[in-house]
Amino acid sequence: NLKALPKLSDEDKQAMIKARCDKKMSQKDLANTLNCNIKIIQDLETGKVLTGDKQILVKINRQLGTKLKFNQ
């Protein structure tokens, strides 16, 4: 059941993109800062289901000053 898997709500996707852009960071910049693959950032921002380390959201929130959470 895909609805049970973690992904960001539309509101949180937009908040993540805005926060990243406000810090003048590209997806690649954010991925490099967090030491993760750019595909994770791309997947989160496009609303795809996250299959990897769910702790990445904690790191993103810390880096961007956001309060994103998974929509489950």
All heavy atoms as a GROMACS GRO file, in nm:
protein
  567
    1ASN      N    1   0.084  -0.119   0.000
    1ASN     CA    2   0.000   0.000   0.000
    1ASN      C    3   0.088   0.125   0.000
    1ASN      O    4   0.154   0.155   0.098
    1ASN     CB    5  -0.090  -0.004   0.124
    1ASN     CG    6  -0.188   0.111   0.128
    1ASN    OD1    7  -0.182   0.201   0.044
    1ASN    ND2    8  -0.276   0.109   0.224
    2LEU      N    9   0.087   0.197  -0.108
    2LEU     CA   10   0.174   0.314  -0.121
    2LEU      C   11   0.137   0.427  -0.026
    2LEU      O   12   0.222   0.505   0.012
    2LEU     CB   13   0.170   0.367  -0.265
    2LEU     CG   14   0.243   0.283  -0.368
    2LEU    CD1   15   0.231   0.344  -0.506
    2LEU    CD2   16   0.389   0.265  -0.333
    3LYS      N   17   0.014   0.436   0.014
    3LYS     CA   18  -0.026   0.544   0.104
    3LYS      C   19   0.041   0.532   0.240
    3LYS      O   20   0.052   0.629   0.312
    3LYS     CB   21  -0.178   0.547   0.119
    3LYS     CG   22  -0.246   0.593  -0.007
    3LYS     CD   23  -0.394   0.607   0.010
    3LYS     CE   24  -0.454   0.655  -0.121
    3LYS     NZ   25  -0.597   0.659  -0.119
    4ALA      N   26   0.083   0.413   0.277
    4ALA     CA   27   0.145   0.392   0.408
    4ALA      C   28   0.294   0.426   0.406
    4ALA      O   29   0.355   0.436   0.511
    4ALA     CB   30   0.126   0.248   0.452
    5LEU      N   31   0.350   0.447   0.290
    5LEU     CA   32   0.492   0.476   0.280
    5LEU      C   33   0.516   0.627   0.292
    5LEU      O   34   0.431   0.707   0.255
    5LEU     CB   35   0.547   0.425   0.146
    5LEU     CG   36   0.542   0.273   0.131
    5LEU    CD1   37   0.584   0.235  -0.010
    5LEU    CD2   38   0.630   0.204   0.232
    6PRO      N   39   0.632   0.666   0.346
    6PRO     CA   40   0.658   0.807   0.375
    6PRO      C   41   0.684   0.892   0.250
    6PRO      O   42   0.762   0.855   0.163
    6PRO     CB   43   0.781   0.803   0.464
    6PRO     CG   44   0.849   0.676   0.430
    6PRO     CD   45   0.741   0.580   0.388
    7LYS      N   46   0.615   1.004   0.245
    7LYS     CA   47   0.643   1.107   0.145
    7LYS      C   48   0.597   1.239   0.203
    7LYS      O   49   0.531   1.243   0.306
    7LYS     CB   50   0.576   1.076   0.012
    7LYS     CG   51   0.427   1.070   0.014
    7LYS     CD   52   0.376   1.034  -0.124
    7LYS     CE   53   0.224   1.032  -0.127
    7LYS     NZ   54   0.174   1.007  -0.261
    8LEU      N   55   0.634   1.348   0.137
    8LEU     CA   56   0.597   1.480   0.186
    8LEU      C   57   0.463   1.524   0.128
    8LEU      O   58   0.431   1.492   0.014
    8LEU     CB   59   0.703   1.583   0.147
    8LEU     CG   60   0.841   1.567   0.210
    8LEU    CD1   61   0.934   1.676   0.159
    8LEU    CD2   62   0.834   1.570   0.361
    9SER      N   63   0.388   1.599   0.206
    9SER     CA   64   0.263   1.658   0.157
    9SER      C   65   0.299   1.765   0.054
    9SER      O   66   0.413   1.811   0.047
    9SER     CB   67   0.185   1.721   0.272
    9SER     OG   68   0.254   1.834   0.321
   10ASP      N   69   0.202   1.807  -0.025
   10ASP     CA   70   0.226   1.913  -0.123
   10ASP      C   71   0.275   2.040  -0.054
   10ASP      O   72   0.366   2.108  -0.103
   10ASP     CB   73   0.099   1.943  -0.203
   10ASP     CG   74   0.064   1.831  -0.299
   10ASP    OD1   75   0.152   1.748  -0.330
   10ASP    OD2   76  -0.053   1.826  -0.346
   11GLU      N   77   0.217   2.070   0.061
   11GLU     CA   78   0.256   2.190   0.136
   11GLU      C   79   0.402   2.180   0.180
   11GLU      O   80   0.478   2.277   0.168
   11GLU     CB   81   0.164   2.203   0.257
   11GLU     CG   82   0.184   2.329   0.336
   11GLU     CD   83   0.084   2.339   0.451
   11GLU    OE1   84  -0.036   2.356   0.424
   11GLU    OE2   85   0.128   2.326   0.567
   12ASP      N   86   0.442   2.065   0.232
   12ASP     CA   87   0.580   2.048   0.278
   12ASP      C   88   0.679   2.045   0.162
   12ASP      O   89   0.792   2.093   0.176
   12ASP     CB   90   0.594   1.924   0.365
   12ASP     CG   91   0.555   1.949   0.511
   12ASP    OD1   92   0.524   2.065   0.545
   12ASP    OD2   93   0.556   1.853   0.589
   13LYS      N   94   0.638   1.990   0.048
   13LYS     CA   95   0.727   1.992  -0.069
   13LYS      C   96   0.758   2.137  -0.106
   13LYS      O   97   0.874   2.172  -0.128
   13LYS     CB   98   0.662   1.924  -0.190
   13LYS     CG   99   0.654   1.775  -0.181
   13LYS     CD  100   0.604   1.712  -0.309
   13LYS     CE  101   0.466   1.762  -0.346
   13LYS     NZ  102   0.402   1.689  -0.455
   14GLN      N  103   0.655   2.220  -0.111
   14GLN     CA  104   0.675   2.360  -0.146
   14GLN      C  105   0.758   2.433  -0.040
   14GLN      O  106   0.842   2.517  -0.074
   14GLN     CB  107   0.539   2.430  -0.165
   14GLN     CG  108   0.462   2.381  -0.286
   14GLN     CD  109   0.540   2.391  -0.415
   14GLN    OE1  110   0.605   2.491  -0.443
   14GLN    NE2  111   0.539   2.284  -0.493
   15ALA      N  112   0.736   2.401   0.087
   15ALA     CA  113   0.812   2.464   0.196
   15ALA      C  114   0.960   2.427   0.185
   15ALA      O  115   1.048   2.511   0.208
   15ALA     CB  116   0.756   2.421   0.331
   16MET      N  117   0.987   2.302   0.150
   16MET     CA  118   1.126   2.257   0.136
   16MET      C  119   1.194   2.330   0.021
   16MET      O  120   1.307   2.380   0.035
   16MET     CB  121   1.130   2.106   0.111
   16MET     CG  122   1.269   2.050   0.095
   16MET     SD  123   1.263   1.870   0.076
   16MET     CE  124   1.432   1.839   0.023
   17ILE      N  125   1.126   2.339  -0.092
   17ILE     CA  126   1.183   2.407  -0.209
   17ILE      C  127   1.207   2.555  -0.177
   17ILE      O  128   1.314   2.610  -0.206
   17ILE     CB  129   1.090   2.392  -0.331
   17ILE    CG1  130   1.086   2.245  -0.374
   17ILE    CG2  131   1.136   2.482  -0.445
   17ILE    CD1  132   0.975   2.211  -0.472
   18LYS      N  133   1.109   2.620  -0.114
   18LYS     CA  134   1.123   2.762  -0.080
   18LYS      C  135   1.239   2.784   0.016
   18LYS      O  136   1.321   2.875  -0.004
   18LYS     CB  137   0.993   2.815  -0.020
   18LYS     CG  138   1.000   2.963   0.013
   18LYS     CD  139   0.873   3.014   0.076
   18LYS     CE  140   0.875   3.162   0.103
   18LYS     NZ  141   0.996   3.218   0.158
   19ALA      N  142   1.247   2.702   0.120
   19ALA     CA  143   1.355   2.718   0.218
   19ALA      C  144   1.491   2.697   0.153
   19ALA      O  145   1.586   2.771   0.181
   19ALA     CB  146   1.335   2.620   0.334
   20ARG      N  147   1.500   2.598   0.066
   20ARG     CA  148   1.627   2.571  -0.003
   20ARG      C  149   1.664   2.690  -0.093
   20ARG      O  150   1.779   2.736  -0.092
   20ARG     CB  151   1.616   2.442  -0.085
   20ARG     CG  152   1.741   2.408  -0.162
   20ARG     CD  153   1.730   2.276  -0.233
   20ARG     NE  154   1.618   2.263  -0.322
   20ARG     CZ  155   1.607   2.322  -0.442
   20ARG    NH1  156   1.704   2.400  -0.487
   20ARG    NH2  157   1.501   2.302  -0.518
   21CYS      N  158   1.566   2.740  -0.167
   21CYS     CA  159   1.593   2.853  -0.257
   21CYS      C  160   1.625   2.980  -0.179
   21CYS      O  161   1.710   3.059  -0.221
   21CYS     CB  162   1.474   2.874  -0.350
   21CYS     SG  163   1.454   2.742  -0.472
   22ASP      N  164   1.557   3.000  -0.065
   22ASP     CA  165   1.585   3.117   0.019
   22ASP      C  166   1.730   3.117   0.067
   22ASP      O  167   1.790   3.222   0.087
   22ASP     CB  168   1.491   3.122   0.140
   22ASP     CG  169   1.349   3.164   0.103
   22ASP    OD1  170   1.326   3.208  -0.012
   22ASP    OD2  171   1.260   3.151   0.190
   23LYS      N  172   1.785   2.997   0.085
   23LYS     CA  173   1.925   2.985   0.127
   23LYS      C  174   2.020   2.982   0.006
   23LYS      O  175   2.138   2.958   0.021
   23LYS     CB  176   1.944   2.859   0.212
   23LYS     CG  177   1.878   2.870   0.348
   23LYS     CD  178   1.920   2.755   0.437
   23LYS     CE  179   1.867   2.773   0.576
   23LYS     NZ  180   1.952   2.858   0.658
   24LYS      N  181   1.960   3.004  -0.112
   24LYS     CA  182   2.037   3.006  -0.238
   24LYS      C  183   2.113   2.875  -0.260
   24LYS      O  184   2.230   2.875  -0.302
   24LYS     CB  185   2.129   3.127  -0.244
   24LYS     CG  186   2.052   3.258  -0.236
   24LYS     CD  187   2.140   3.376  -0.258
   24LYS     CE  188   2.071   3.511  -0.256
   24LYS     NZ  189   1.932   3.522  -0.239
   25MET      N  190   2.046   2.765  -0.229
   25MET     CA  191   2.106   2.633  -0.246
   25MET      C  192   2.036   2.560  -0.359
   25MET      O  193   1.913   2.562  -0.368
   25MET     CB  194   2.091   2.549  -0.118
   25MET     CG  195   2.163   2.604   0.002
   25MET     SD  196   2.138   2.498   0.148
   25MET     CE  197   2.268   2.378   0.120
   26SER      N  198   2.115   2.495  -0.443
   26SER     CA  199   2.057   2.406  -0.544
   26SER      C  200   2.028   2.271  -0.476
   26SER      O  201   2.071   2.247  -0.364
   26SER     CB  202   2.155   2.386  -0.659
   26SER     OG  203   2.268   2.315  -0.613
   27GLN      N  204   1.959   2.185  -0.548
   27GLN     CA  205   1.937   2.050  -0.495
   27GLN      C  206   2.072   1.982  -0.471
   27GLN      O  207   2.092   1.914  -0.371
   27GLN     CB  208   1.853   1.967  -0.593
   27GLN     CG  209   1.709   2.010  -0.598
   27GLN     CD  210   1.629   1.928  -0.698
   27GLN    OE1  211   1.682   1.875  -0.796
   27GLN    NE2  212   1.499   1.918  -0.675
   28LYS      N  213   2.165   2.005  -0.563
   28LYS     CA  214   2.298   1.945  -0.550
   28LYS      C  215   2.371   2.000  -0.428
   28LYS      O  216   2.436   1.924  -0.355
   28LYS     CB  217   2.379   1.972  -0.677
   28LYS     CG  218   2.515   1.906  -0.677
   28LYS     CD  219   2.587   1.929  -0.807
   28LYS     CE  220   2.722   1.860  -0.806
   28LYS     NZ  221   2.795   1.878  -0.931
   29ASP      N  222   2.359   2.131  -0.404
   29ASP     CA  223   2.423   2.191  -0.286
   29ASP      C  224   2.370   2.127  -0.158
   29ASP      O  225   2.447   2.094  -0.068
   29ASP     CB  226   2.394   2.342  -0.279
   29ASP     CG  227   2.460   2.422  -0.389
   29ASP    OD1  228   2.562   2.376  -0.444
   29ASP    OD2  229   2.407   2.531  -0.421
   30LEU      N  230   2.237   2.113  -0.150
   30LEU     CA  231   2.177   2.055  -0.031
   30LEU      C  232   2.221   1.910  -0.014
   30LEU      O  233   2.258   1.868   0.097
   30LEU     CB  234   2.024   2.064  -0.038
   30LEU     CG  235   1.948   2.011   0.084
   30LEU    CD1  236   1.992   2.082   0.212
   30LEU    CD2  237   1.798   2.024   0.063
   31ALA      N  238   2.220   1.835  -0.122
   31ALA     CA  239   2.264   1.695  -0.115
   31ALA      C  240   2.408   1.685  -0.068
   31ALA      O  241   2.441   1.603   0.018
   31ALA     CB  242   2.246   1.628  -0.251
   32ASN      N  243   2.495   1.771  -0.121
   32ASN     CA  244   2.636   1.769  -0.081
   32ASN      C  245   2.652   1.806   0.066
   32ASN      O  246   2.730   1.743   0.139
   32ASN     CB  247   2.718   1.865  -0.167
   32ASN     CG  248   2.740   1.812  -0.308
   32ASN    OD1  249   2.724   1.694  -0.334
   32ASN    ND2  250   2.774   1.902  -0.399
   33THR      N  251   2.577   1.907   0.111
   33THR     CA  252   2.584   1.950   0.251
   33THR      C  253   2.540   1.838   0.345
   33THR      O  254   2.598   1.818   0.452
   33THR     CB  255   2.495   2.074   0.273
   33THR    OG1  256   2.543   2.179   0.190
   33THR    CG2  257   2.497   2.120   0.416
   34LEU      N  258   2.438   1.763   0.303
   34LEU     CA  259   2.383   1.656   0.387
   34LEU      C  260   2.454   1.522   0.364
   34LEU      O  261   2.420   1.423   0.426
   34LEU     CB  262   2.234   1.640   0.359
   34LEU     CG  263   2.148   1.762   0.388
   34LEU    CD1  264   2.004   1.736   0.348
   34LEU    CD2  265   2.157   1.802   0.534
   35ASN      N  266   2.548   1.522   0.269
   35ASN     CA  267   2.620   1.400   0.234
   35ASN      C  268   2.524   1.289   0.192
   35ASN      O  269   2.531   1.177   0.242
   35ASN     CB  270   2.709   1.355   0.352
   35ASN     CG  271   2.813   1.255   0.307
   35ASN    OD1  272   2.855   1.255   0.192
   35ASN    ND2  273   2.854   1.169   0.397
   36CYS      N  274   2.431   1.325   0.102
   36CYS     CA  275   2.337   1.227   0.051
   36CYS      C  276   2.329   1.239  -0.101
   36CYS      O  277   2.381   1.334  -0.159
   36CYS     CB  278   2.198   1.244   0.114
   36CYS     SG  279   2.106   1.387   0.057
   37ASN      N  280   2.263   1.146  -0.164
   37ASN     CA  281   2.248   1.146  -0.307
   37ASN      C  282   2.145   1.251  -0.348
   37ASN      O  283   2.042   1.264  -0.283
   37ASN     CB  284   2.202   1.006  -0.352
   37ASN     CG  285   2.208   0.989  -0.501
   37ASN    OD1  286   2.152   1.067  -0.576
   37ASN    ND2  287   2.276   0.885  -0.545
   38ILE      N  288   2.171   1.322  -0.456
   38ILE     CA  289   2.078   1.425  -0.504
   38ILE      C  290   1.940   1.366  -0.535
   38ILE      O  291   1.839   1.433  -0.522
   38ILE     CB  292   2.136   1.499  -0.627
   38ILE    CG1  293   2.049   1.619  -0.662
   38ILE    CG2  294   2.152   1.404  -0.744
   38ILE    CD1  295   2.106   1.709  -0.769
   39LYS      N  296   1.936   1.239  -0.571
   39LYS     CA  297   1.808   1.175  -0.603
   39LYS      C  298   1.712   1.177  -0.483
   39LYS      O  299   1.591   1.190  -0.500
   39LYS     CB  300   1.829   1.032  -0.652
   39LYS     CG  301   1.699   0.963  -0.692
   39LYS     CD  302   1.723   0.849  -0.787
   39LYS     CE  303   1.599   0.772  -0.823
   39LYS     NZ  304   1.471   0.837  -0.810
   40ILE      N  305   1.764   1.169  -0.363
   40ILE     CA  306   1.680   1.175  -0.244
   40ILE      C  307   1.612   1.312  -0.236
   40ILE      O  308   1.491   1.321  -0.210
   40ILE     CB  309   1.763   1.147  -0.116
   40ILE    CG1  310   1.812   1.002  -0.117
   40ILE    CG2  311   1.683   1.178   0.010
   40ILE    CD1  312   1.912   0.970  -0.009
   41ILE      N  313   1.688   1.418  -0.260
   41ILE     CA  314   1.632   1.554  -0.256
   41ILE      C  315   1.528   1.568  -0.367
   41ILE      O  316   1.418   1.619  -0.345
   41ILE     CB  317   1.743   1.660  -0.272
   41ILE    CG1  318   1.854   1.641  -0.166
   41ILE    CG2  319   1.685   1.800  -0.269
   41ILE    CD1  320   1.809   1.647  -0.023
   42GLN      N  321   1.562   1.522  -0.486
   42GLN     CA  322   1.470   1.530  -0.599
   42GLN      C  323   1.341   1.453  -0.570
   42GLN      O  324   1.231   1.503  -0.597
   42GLN     CB  325   1.536   1.475  -0.726
   42GLN     CG  326   1.649   1.560  -0.776
   42GLN     CD  327   1.733   1.493  -0.883
   42GLN    OE1  328   1.735   1.370  -0.895
   42GLN    NE2  329   1.804   1.573  -0.961
   43ASP      N  330   1.354   1.334  -0.515
   43ASP     CA  331   1.236   1.252  -0.485
   43ASP      C  332   1.147   1.319  -0.382
   43ASP      O  333   1.024   1.322  -0.397
   43ASP     CB  334   1.276   1.113  -0.436
   43ASP     CG  335   1.328   1.024  -0.548
   43ASP    OD1  336   1.320   1.064  -0.667
   43ASP    OD2  337   1.376   0.913  -0.517
   44LEU      N  338   1.205   1.375  -0.278
   44LEU     CA  339   1.126   1.443  -0.176
   44LEU      C  340   1.053   1.563  -0.234
   44LEU      O  341   0.935   1.584  -0.208
   44LEU     CB  342   1.215   1.487  -0.059
   44LEU     CG  343   1.261   1.377   0.034
   44LEU    CD1  344   1.367   1.429   0.130
   44LEU    CD2  345   1.144   1.318   0.111
   45GLU      N  346   1.123   1.642  -0.316
   45GLU     CA  347   1.064   1.764  -0.371
   45GLU      C  348   0.959   1.736  -0.479
   45GLU      O  349   0.879   1.824  -0.509
   45GLU     CB  350   1.172   1.857  -0.424
   45GLU     CG  351   1.255   1.919  -0.312
   45GLU     CD  352   1.354   2.023  -0.361
   45GLU    OE1  353   1.364   2.047  -0.483
   45GLU    OE2  354   1.421   2.082  -0.274
   46THR      N  355   0.960   1.618  -0.536
   46THR     CA  356   0.860   1.585  -0.638
   46THR      C  357   0.751   1.494  -0.583
   46THR      O  358   0.662   1.453  -0.657
   46THR     CB  359   0.925   1.521  -0.762
   46THR    OG1  360   0.998   1.405  -0.722
   46THR    CG2  361   1.016   1.617  -0.833
   47GLY      N  362   0.758   1.462  -0.454
   47GLY     CA  363   0.651   1.386  -0.392
   47GLY      C  364   0.660   1.236  -0.408
   47GLY      O  365   0.564   1.164  -0.383
   48LYS      N  366   0.777   1.189  -0.448
   48LYS     CA  367   0.794   1.045  -0.459
   48LYS      C  368   0.813   0.984  -0.321
   48LYS      O  369   0.857   1.049  -0.227
   48LYS     CB  370   0.912   1.012  -0.549
   48LYS     CG  371   0.886   1.053  -0.692
   48LYS     CD  372   0.995   1.006  -0.784
   48LYS     CE  373   0.960   1.048  -0.926
   48LYS     NZ  374   1.075   1.080  -1.004
   49VAL      N  375   0.782   0.858  -0.310
   49VAL     CA  376   0.795   0.785  -0.184
   49VAL      C  377   0.942   0.767  -0.151
   49VAL      O  378   1.022   0.731  -0.238
   49VAL     CB  379   0.724   0.648  -0.196
   49VAL    CG1  380   0.754   0.562  -0.076
   49VAL    CG2  381   0.574   0.668  -0.211
   50LEU      N  382   0.978   0.794  -0.028
   50LEU     CA  383   1.116   0.778   0.017
   50LEU      C  384   1.138   0.635   0.064
   50LEU      O  385   1.066   0.586   0.150
   50LEU     CB  386   1.147   0.875   0.131
   50LEU     CG  387   1.290   0.875   0.180
   50LEU    CD1  388   1.383   0.929   0.072
   50LEU    CD2  389   1.305   0.956   0.305
   51THR      N  390   1.235   0.569   0.004
   51THR     CA  391   1.260   0.430   0.041
   51THR      C  392   1.389   0.414   0.122
   51THR      O  393   1.418   0.308   0.171
   51THR     CB  394   1.269   0.341  -0.085
   51THR    OG1  395   1.370   0.395  -0.170
   51THR    CG2  396   1.137   0.337  -0.158
   52GLY      N  397   1.466   0.521   0.133
   52GLY     CA  398   1.594   0.512   0.202
   52GLY      C  399   1.584   0.550   0.349
   52GLY      O  400   1.484   0.526   0.415
   53ASP      N  401   1.687   0.614   0.398
   53ASP     CA  402   1.700   0.654   0.538
   53ASP      C  403   1.600   0.765   0.571
   53ASP      O  404   1.609   0.875   0.519
   53ASP     CB  405   1.843   0.702   0.562
   53ASP     CG  406   1.867   0.747   0.705
   53ASP    OD1  407   1.780   0.722   0.791
   53ASP    OD2  408   1.972   0.807   0.729
   54LYS      N  409   1.507   0.735   0.657
   54LYS     CA  410   1.403   0.832   0.691
   54LYS      C  411   1.456   0.944   0.780
   54LYS      O  412   1.392   1.046   0.798
   54LYS     CB  413   1.285   0.760   0.755
   54LYS     CG  414   1.243   0.649   0.661
   54LYS     CD  415   1.110   0.600   0.667
   54LYS     CE  416   1.077   0.489   0.571
   54LYS     NZ  417   1.180   0.413   0.510
   55GLN      N  418   1.574   0.924   0.836
   55GLN     CA  419   1.637   1.027   0.919
   55GLN      C  420   1.684   1.147   0.836
   55GLN      O  421   1.717   1.250   0.893
   55GLN     CB  422   1.754   0.968   0.997
   55GLN     CG  423   1.713   0.878   1.110
   55GLN     CD  424   1.632   0.953   1.214
   55GLN    OE1  425   1.510   0.944   1.217
   55GLN    NE2  426   1.698   1.028   1.297
   56ILE      N  427   1.684   1.132   0.705
   56ILE     CA  428   1.728   1.242   0.619
   56ILE      C  429   1.642   1.366   0.643
   56ILE      O  430   1.690   1.478   0.634
   56ILE     CB  431   1.728   1.201   0.469
   56ILE    CG1  432   1.801   1.306   0.384
   56ILE    CG2  433   1.588   1.180   0.416
   56ILE    CD1  434   1.948   1.317   0.410
   57LEU      N  435   1.515   1.345   0.677
   57LEU     CA  436   1.426   1.459   0.699
   57LEU      C  437   1.470   1.540   0.821
   57LEU      O  438   1.459   1.662   0.821
   57LEU     CB  439   1.282   1.410   0.715
   57LEU     CG  440   1.175   1.512   0.676
   57LEU    CD1  441   1.195   1.562   0.534
   57LEU    CD2  442   1.038   1.452   0.691
   58VAL      N  443   1.523   1.474   0.922
   58VAL     CA  444   1.575   1.543   1.040
   58VAL      C  445   1.692   1.633   0.998
   58VAL      O  446   1.700   1.749   1.039
   58VAL     CB  447   1.622   1.442   1.148
   58VAL    CG1  448   1.693   1.511   1.263
   58VAL    CG2  449   1.503   1.361   1.197
   59LYS      N  450   1.778   1.581   0.914
   59LYS     CA  451   1.894   1.658   0.865
   59LYS      C  452   1.849   1.776   0.780
   59LYS      O  453   1.904   1.885   0.790
   59LYS     CB  454   1.987   1.567   0.785
   59LYS     CG  455   2.051   1.457   0.868
   59LYS     CD  456   2.134   1.365   0.780
   59LYS     CE  457   2.191   1.250   0.858
   59LYS     NZ  458   2.265   1.156   0.772
   60ILE      N  459   1.750   1.753   0.694
   60ILE     CA  460   1.699   1.860   0.608
   60ILE      C  461   1.638   1.970   0.694
   60ILE      O  462   1.665   2.089   0.673
   60ILE     CB  463   1.596   1.806   0.507
   60ILE    CG1  464   1.667   1.718   0.403
   60ILE    CG2  465   1.520   1.920   0.439
   60ILE    CD1  466   1.573   1.639   0.313
   61ASN      N  467   1.557   1.932   0.792
   61ASN     CA  468   1.495   2.031   0.881
   61ASN      C  469   1.600   2.113   0.953
   61ASN      O  470   1.587   2.235   0.967
   61ASN     CB  471   1.402   1.963   0.982
   61ASN     CG  472   1.270   1.922   0.920
   61ASN    OD1  473   1.223   1.982   0.824
   61ASN    ND2  474   1.210   1.819   0.974
   62ARG      N  475   1.705   2.048   1.000
   62ARG     CA  476   1.813   2.117   1.070
   62ARG      C  477   1.885   2.214   0.976
   62ARG      O  478   1.912   2.328   1.014
   62ARG     CB  479   1.911   2.014   1.126
   62ARG     CG  480   2.009   2.071   1.226
   62ARG     CD  481   2.099   1.964   1.287
   62ARG     NE  482   2.023   1.860   1.353
   62ARG     CZ  483   2.042   1.729   1.335
   62ARG    NH1  484   2.137   1.685   1.255
   62ARG    NH2  485   1.968   1.641   1.398
   63GLN      N  486   1.913   2.170   0.854
   63GLN     CA  487   1.986   2.253   0.759
   63GLN      C  488   1.903   2.371   0.708
   63GLN      O  489   1.954   2.482   0.694
   63GLN     CB  490   2.031   2.166   0.641
   63GLN     CG  491   2.110   2.240   0.536
   63GLN     CD  492   2.243   2.292   0.587
   63GLN    OE1  493   2.310   2.229   0.666
   63GLN    NE2  494   2.281   2.410   0.541
   64LEU      N  495   1.775   2.346   0.680
   64LEU     CA  496   1.691   2.450   0.618
   64LEU      C  497   1.608   2.528   0.718
   64LEU      O  498   1.546   2.628   0.682
   64LEU     CB  499   1.598   2.386   0.514
   64LEU     CG  500   1.665   2.319   0.394
   64LEU    CD1  501   1.559   2.262   0.301
   64LEU    CD2  502   1.757   2.415   0.320
   65GLY      N  503   1.604   2.483   0.845
   65GLY     CA  504   1.522   2.551   0.944
   65GLY      C  505   1.373   2.527   0.922
   65GLY      O  506   1.291   2.612   0.954
   66THR      N  507   1.340   2.411   0.868
   66THR     CA  508   1.200   2.377   0.840
   66THR      C  509   1.148   2.278   0.943
   66THR      O  510   1.224   2.228   1.026
   66THR     CB  511   1.188   2.315   0.699
   66THR    OG1  512   1.285   2.209   0.686
   66THR    CG2  513   1.214   2.418   0.590
   67LYS      N  514   1.018   2.250   0.934
   67LYS     CA  515   0.955   2.152   1.022
   67LYS      C  516   0.878   2.052   0.937
   67LYS      O  517   0.761   2.025   0.960
   67LYS     CB  518   0.862   2.221   1.121
   67LYS     CG  519   0.937   2.309   1.218
   67LYS     CD  520   0.847   2.375   1.318
   67LYS     CE  521   0.930   2.460   1.411
   67LYS     NZ  522   0.853   2.534   1.507
   68LEU      N  523   0.946   1.999   0.836
   68LEU     CA  524   0.883   1.904   0.746
   68LEU      C  525   0.857   1.772   0.817
   68LEU      O  526   0.933   1.733   0.904
   68LEU     CB  527   0.976   1.879   0.626
   68LEU     CG  528   1.028   2.002   0.552
   68LEU    CD1  529   1.131   1.961   0.449
   68LEU    CD2  530   0.914   2.079   0.488
   69LYS      N  531   0.750   1.706   0.778
   69LYS     CA  532   0.723   1.572   0.831
   69LYS      C  533   0.659   1.488   0.722
   69LYS      O  534   0.600   1.541   0.628
   69LYS     CB  535   0.636   1.578   0.956
   69LYS     CG  536   0.503   1.643   0.936
   69LYS     CD  537   0.430   1.651   1.069
   69LYS     CE  538   0.292   1.707   1.054
   69LYS     NZ  539   0.281   1.850   1.053
   70PHE      N  540   0.674   1.359   0.737
   70PHE     CA  541   0.618   1.268   0.637
   70PHE      C  542   0.467   1.261   0.649
   70PHE      O  543   0.412   1.258   0.758
   70PHE     CB  544   0.681   1.129   0.648
   70PHE     CG  545   0.822   1.123   0.601
   70PHE    CD1  546   0.924   1.086   0.687
   70PHE    CD2  547   0.854   1.157   0.471
   70PHE    CE1  548   1.055   1.081   0.644
   70PHE    CE2  549   0.985   1.152   0.427
   70PHE     CZ  550   1.086   1.115   0.513
   71ASN      N  551   0.403   1.259   0.535
   71ASN     CA  552   0.259   1.247   0.524
   71ASN      C  553   0.226   1.099   0.513
   71ASN      O  554   0.250   1.038   0.411
   71ASN     CB  555   0.214   1.323   0.398
   71ASN     CG  556   0.065   1.334   0.386
   71ASN    OD1  557  -0.007   1.316   0.482
   71ASN    ND2  558   0.020   1.366   0.266
   72GLN      N  559   0.174   1.040   0.619
   72GLN     CA  560   0.150   0.895   0.618
   72GLN      C  561   0.004   0.862   0.632
   72GLN      O  562  -0.074   0.935   0.680
   72GLN     CB  563   0.228   0.826   0.728
   72GLN     CG  564   0.375   0.838   0.703
   72GLN     CD  565   0.458   0.759   0.804
   72GLN    OE1  566   0.413   0.718   0.908
   72GLN    NE2  567   0.583   0.738   0.769
   0.00000   0.00000   0.00000
